[in-house]
């Protein structure tokens, strides 16, 4: 990460291209500060808490933090969430729950101080990902003129495992309804 940031610092001008760090897995205070300064987006995968968390919890880093979600967010670094499918699970609600709790399915807590609330994860999977992909003017938010791609959730935000997709809409058309009502034509 440090070398990538240094290379970007050499080429960034007054109108920099969108910069993304895929797999922002490990960063210390200097890297977090530099990412903010150059305007790079950190693309993070909260699902990695589950399979890699026990290994990371056993490591002793000098200044770096593994999956520094809170550090990046507190510093104002733009963030996008991703599944990294097919390398990891592709279920944003389940993935987000790992970012909320920082707990593996085996019950191992991994740096819980780096957790973020579910509302923030939903924003990173939607607006954050659209921004990181250069699609701010096309998708990622509910706003006139943008694609009406959305999921209606059923459940409680304070209990992420309770959440289920009740409806899915693509370009303003309902394409899925959990209650099996007829879909719009």
Secondary structure, DSSP 8 states (H G I E B T S, - for coil): -HHHHHHHHHH--TT----EEES--EE-HHHHHHHHHHT-EEEE-TTHHHHHHHHHHT---SS-EET-HHHHHHHT--EEE---TTSS---HHHHHHHHHH-B-TT--B--GGG---HHHHHHIIIIIHHHHTT-TTTSSS--TTS---EEEEES-TTSGGG-EEEEEEETTEEEEETT------
